[in-house]
Amino acid sequence: MKKVMILGAGYAGLRALRELQKKTKGFEVTIVDRNSYHFESTDLHEVAAGTQPWGKITYEISDVVNPSITTFIQDEVIEIDAKNQEVHLKDSGVHQYDYLVVSLGFRSETFGIPGAEEFALEMIDIDSARKVHENILAAMDKYKETQDRKYLNIAVCGAGFTGIELVGSLVENKKEFANRAGVKKSDVTIYCVEAAPSILPMFNDELRKYCLDNLAKWDVELMTGKAIKGLKQDTVVYADGEVEKELAAGTIIWTTGVSGSEIIGKSGFEERRGRVMVKPNLTDPTYDNVYLIGDVSAVMDPETNRPYPTTAQIALKMGAHAGRNILSQIAGQPTTDFKFESLGSVASIGNTHAFGLVGKINVKGYPASFVKKMIMNKSLLDTGGVKEVMAKGRFDLYR
Ligand SMILES: Cc1cc2nc3c(=O)[nH]c(=O)nc-3n(C[C@H](O)[C@H](O)[C@H](O)COP(=O)(O)OP(=O)(O)OC[C@H]3O[C@@H](n4cnc5c(N)ncnc54)[C@H](O)[C@@H]3O)c2cc1C
């Protein structure tokens, strides 16, 4: 009986599990995650802003486990010893495997900016996203006590895809924040600080303009071309030309970038920022029985000669591919190479506004927000199946 282990029940890990569970003979699977639930990382900004309860973007991992071949262990992965085919878990010790899928996802990248770890909130899982929302509400309470204007300021560091989606959801919940502080909605200010001169280089001018026009209409203070030099308590220090300036804010959220799980480097894989340049079949360059997929993996895009960006879309595709390749290996068949063609990407700015590319076609406004929700439902379907779509799917099309 071959032993397959999957580390991490995010998009990539659960998609691999679904593929493996299509066959039920000749192997057993163990899937490990630190949480009892899977969370939709693409919706974390909504929990952080308080526009969705965390239960809406999670479901129990046991719901998608077929107990006749799969065991779920809720535990923390400490280290992988690929040479000895072992995984070290915090509470349940050492586990042996024949085939391993590493899908441990992302962590926040501070790029060594002083004070970022200490004074900014990250948004990488359910706990950290909930902390952001709690911090905003606590800051609004502090404003009531102190009348210090800084508590009404929310600073988002980074205007990439995640930062902009977060800003959109924060705008949507400004009324709740203002009510809590006992002020007008216009008194709560959302800042977005970005080193690059413009935002979202992956989108064309028309889509960027749609986004920028809306942010301006919603009074978002978009501070592009302002490199963050450091953070202090309730303060973002940034460069304005040659001059260093400070922005005071009761809530500071860090969304400048991500790298792959720290377990990758700690386990001795050849990596860069927690990502391994895998072979075309998605296995590690040294170990043919170790698949690295999702945000811990780097696959070259032959068009740009750079690794594909890490997204849920590619993580899902890699999960399915790794699952199929492991089934082939168990059956003594050759593996196949991974091929990826992006279906485009759509960024939401609040519940009813979005913009992006579907294939090569621009979509924006309400139709784009509809497309975005259908994309979310599709990824729920890919990991959790119809049951989870019915229970947790996004059908809030008109709010
Ligand atoms: C706010 C936000 C919005 C986004 N929007 C989009 C979008 O619109 N479209 C898109 O394609 N992508 C989007 N992304 C990117 C996307 O979420 C990631 O690329 C995707 O989650 C990667 O999938 P994964 O399976 O590799 O990892 P994850 O989904 O992060 O799953 C990793 C799993 O591993 C578990 N884990 C981690 N470390 C350990 C450990 N040591 N022990 C045990 N378990 C562990 C975690 O609990 C988690 O369940 C967004 C990301 C964010 C944060």
The ligand as an SDF file (V2000), in Angstrom:
LIG
                    3D

 53 58  0  0  0  0  0  0  0  0999 V2000
   -6.6110   38.8720   -0.0720 C   0  0  0  0  0  0  0  0  0  0  0  0
   -6.1410   38.0030   -1.1890 C   0  0  0  0  0  0  0  0  0  0  0  0
   -6.8050   38.0310   -2.4150 C   0  0  0  0  0  0  0  0  0  0  0  0
   -6.4080   37.1890   -3.4490 C   0  0  0  0  0  0  0  0  0  0  0  0
   -7.1100   37.2280   -4.6150 N   0  0  0  0  0  0  0  0  0  0  0  0
   -6.8300   36.3440   -5.5810 C   0  0  0  0  0  0  0  0  0  0  0  0
   -7.6390   36.2640   -6.7600 C   0  0  0  0  0  0  0  0  0  0  0  0
   -8.5870   37.0480   -6.9070 O   0  0  0  0  0  0  0  0  0  0  0  0
   -7.3250   35.3460   -7.6950 N   0  0  0  0  0  0  0  0  0  0  0  0
   -6.2980   34.4530   -7.5400 C   0  0  0  0  0  0  0  0  0  0  0  0
   -6.1020   33.5880   -8.4190 O   0  0  0  0  0  0  0  0  0  0  0  0
   -5.4820   34.5120   -6.4510 N   0  0  0  0  0  0  0  0  0  0  0  0
   -5.7170   35.4170   -5.4660 C   0  0  0  0  0  0  0  0  0  0  0  0
   -4.9390   35.4630   -4.3320 N   0  0  0  0  0  0  0  0  0  0  0  0
   -3.7700   34.5570   -4.2350 C   0  0  0  0  0  0  0  0  0  0  0  0
   -4.2070   33.1650   -3.7590 C   0  0  0  0  0  0  0  0  0  0  0  0
   -4.9940   33.2670   -2.6000 O   0  0  0  0  0  0  0  0  0  0  0  0
   -2.9990   32.2610   -3.4940 C   0  0  0  0  0  0  0  0  0  0  0  0
   -2.1830   32.2380   -4.6450 O   0  0  0  0  0  0  0  0  0  0  0  0
   -3.4870   30.8540   -3.1500 C   0  0  0  0  0  0  0  0  0  0  0  0
   -4.1440   30.8520   -1.9090 O   0  0  0  0  0  0  0  0  0  0  0  0
   -2.3500   29.8210   -3.1230 C   0  0  0  0  0  0  0  0  0  0  0  0
   -2.9100   28.5610   -2.8850 O   0  0  0  0  0  0  0  0  0  0  0  0
   -2.0920   27.4580   -2.0810 P   0  0  0  0  0  0  0  0  0  0  0  0
   -2.9290   26.2250   -2.1180 O   0  0  0  0  0  0  0  0  0  0  0  0
   -0.7030   27.4030   -2.5710 O   0  0  0  0  0  0  0  0  0  0  0  0
   -2.0030   27.9960   -0.5800 O   0  0  0  0  0  0  0  0  0  0  0  0
   -3.1080   28.3720    0.4860 P   0  0  0  0  0  0  0  0  0  0  0  0
   -4.4320   28.5470   -0.1310 O   0  0  0  0  0  0  0  0  0  0  0  0
   -2.5140   29.4940    1.2460 O   0  0  0  0  0  0  0  0  0  0  0  0
   -3.1480   27.0760    1.4380 O   0  0  0  0  0  0  0  0  0  0  0  0
   -2.0730   26.7220    2.2670 C   0  0  0  0  0  0  0  0  0  0  0  0
   -2.6110   25.8200    3.3760 C   0  0  0  0  0  0  0  0  0  0  0  0
   -1.5040   25.3260    4.1290 O   0  0  0  0  0  0  0  0  0  0  0  0
   -1.7910   25.4160    5.5210 C   0  0  0  0  0  0  0  0  0  0  0  0
   -0.4970   25.5590    6.2130 N   0  0  0  0  0  0  0  0  0  0  0  0
    0.4410   26.5010    5.9730 C   0  0  0  0  0  0  0  0  0  0  0  0
    1.5330   26.2640    6.7260 N   0  0  0  0  0  0  0  0  0  0  0  0
    1.2620   25.1730    7.4750 C   0  0  0  0  0  0  0  0  0  0  0  0
    2.0120   24.4270    8.4280 C   0  0  0  0  0  0  0  0  0  0  0  0
    3.2660   24.7690    8.7660 N   0  0  0  0  0  0  0  0  0  0  0  0
    1.4320   23.3410    8.9890 N   0  0  0  0  0  0  0  0  0  0  0  0
    0.1680   22.9600    8.6450 C   0  0  0  0  0  0  0  0  0  0  0  0
   -0.5760   23.6200    7.7330 N   0  0  0  0  0  0  0  0  0  0  0  0
   -0.0360   24.7140    7.1560 C   0  0  0  0  0  0  0  0  0  0  0  0
   -2.7000   26.6280    5.6500 C   0  0  0  0  0  0  0  0  0  0  0  0
   -3.5160   26.5560    6.8340 O   0  0  0  0  0  0  0  0  0  0  0  0
   -3.5260   26.5360    4.3580 C   0  0  0  0  0  0  0  0  0  0  0  0
   -4.6960   25.7840    4.5590 O   0  0  0  0  0  0  0  0  0  0  0  0
   -5.2870   36.3160   -3.2850 C   0  0  0  0  0  0  0  0  0  0  0  0
   -4.5960   36.3030   -2.0600 C   0  0  0  0  0  0  0  0  0  0  0  0
   -5.0130   37.1220   -1.0160 C   0  0  0  0  0  0  0  0  0  0  0  0
   -4.2720   37.0800    0.3080 C   0  0  0  0  0  0  0  0  0  0  0  0
  1  2  1  0
  2  3  1  0
  2 52  2  0
  3  4  2  0
  4  5  1  0
  4 50  1  0
  5  6  2  0
  6  7  1  0
  6 13  1  0
  7  8  2  0
  7  9  1  0
  9 10  1  0
 10 11  2  0
 10 12  1  0
 12 13  2  0
 13 14  1  0
 14 15  1  0
 14 50  1  0
 15 16  1  0
 16 17  1  0
 16 18  1  0
 18 19  1  0
 18 20  1  0
 20 21  1  0
 20 22  1  0
 22 23  1  0
 23 24  1  0
 24 25  2  0
 24 26  1  0
 24 27  1  0
 27 28  1  0
 28 29  2  0
 28 30  1  0
 28 31  1  0
 31 32  1  0
 32 33  1  0
 33 34  1  0
 33 48  1  0
 34 35  1  0
 35 36  1  0
 35 46  1  0
 36 37  1  0
 36 45  1  0
 37 38  2  0
 38 39  1  0
 39 40  1  0
 39 45  2  0
 40 41  1  0
 40 42  2  0
 42 43  1  0
 43 44  2  0
 44 45  1  0
 46 47  1  0
 46 48  1  0
 48 49  1  0
 50 51  2  0
 51 52  1  0
 52 53  1  0
M  END
$$$$
